[in-house]
Amino acid sequence: MKIKGVLSNTKRITGTLVRADDAPMISLSGTLRYTSSIPTYNGVYSVTPNSNEQVLETQGLKMRQDVSVKPIPYFETTNDAGGYTVIIGE
């Protein structure tokens, strides 16, 4: 069996259960509910790259928002030799 139907903006789902040959069987009506036993990630959602590996332990967890990766810190200054000194990272 498969379900054909429409989800409206009233959070109701309606449709028809049909056999493989598309012959209607019964009507379907109900309220759409989302339930999940997947735990939510409670760590940081913003990270700045540095010289050490960083792992956000998100595997198998539900995320509340996107992860933001900040730009790598970059500093540039003149030096006594007439050139530039560049610092990348921390």
Phi and psi in degrees as a GROMACS rama.xvg file:
@    title "Ramachandran Plot"
@    xaxis  label "Phi"
@    yaxis  label "Psi"
@TYPE xy
-135.622  162.216  LYS-2
-112.173  129.718  ILE-3
-114.673  139.236  LYS-4
-177.443  -175.202  GLY-5
-131.458  135.589  VAL-6
-103.991  117.819  LEU-7
-97.0689  172.318  SER-8
-73.9476  1.86213  ASN-9
-93.2667  9.96117  THR-10
63.0549  28.6263  LYS-11
-114.829  145.777  ARG-12
-118.541  131.706  ILE-13
-131.028  155.553  THR-14
173.314  -165.734  GLY-15
-133.706  135.098  THR-16
-80.8447  130.314  LEU-17
-128.428  154.271  VAL-18
-80.1121  170.799  ARG-19
-58.1951  -27.5678  ALA-20
-87.8562  11.3132  ASP-21
68.2107  13.5837  ASP-22
-78.3898  124.704  ALA-23
-59.7202  145.041  PRO-24
-115.202  -60.6366  MET-25
-145.112  162.274  ILE-26
-84.9018  154.017  SER-27
-129.54  130.987  LEU-28
-151.274  142.654  SER-29
177.025  -177.121  GLY-30
-102.695  133.958  THR-31
-83.1862  125.885  LEU-32
-127.454  142.908  ARG-33
-107.409  120.254  TYR-34
-128.611  143.928  THR-35
-148.415  137.793  SER-36
-99.8314  7.47037  SER-37
-75.8872  124.844  ILE-38
-67.2549  154.255  PRO-39
-92.4985  138.458  THR-40
-67.8301  129.096  TYR-41
-115.28  15.484  ASN-42
-88.0961  -164.884  GLY-43
-73.5784  150.223  VAL-44
-114.763  4.70333  TYR-45
-135.611  130.925  SER-46
-139.839  142.865  VAL-47
-107.855  124.491  THR-48
-58.123  146.075  PRO-49
-145.039  -170.961  ASN-50
-78.5517  -7.60262  SER-51
-104.427  146.884  ASN-52
-63.7052  138.115  GLU-53
-124.996  131.375  GLN-54
-122.832  124.49  VAL-55
-92.5498  115.751  LEU-56
-75.5626  77.9054  GLU-57
-109.59  -7.60446  THR-58
-58.2485  126.512  GLN-59
76.7702  8.321  GLY-60
-110.534  153.213  LEU-61
-83.3752  134.08  LYS-62
-102.024  141.506  MET-63
-85.7679  -24.191  ARG-64
-158.4  174.638  GLN-65
-70.9282  152.948  ASP-66
-86.4684  133.777  VAL-67
-105.922  124.231  SER-68
-106.632  114.395  VAL-69
-73.0789  159.923  LYS-70
-62.2528  150.993  PRO-71
-66.0409  128.924  ILE-72
-57.9672  133.943  PRO-73
-138.73  123.115  TYR-74
-127.278  141.063  PHE-75
-135.903  135.552  GLU-76
-148.395  156.277  THR-77
-74.7435  155.94  THR-78
-125.908  173.047  ASN-79
-65.4555  -20.1275  ASP-80
-85.5275  2.55543  ALA-81
88.2053  4.19484  GLY-82
-107.679  -155.826  GLY-83
-122.29  144.844  TYR-84
-109.117  127.596  THR-85
-114.884  133.19  VAL-86
-117.086  121.089  ILE-87
-114.368  126.094  ILE-88
93.3048  -157.932  GLY-89
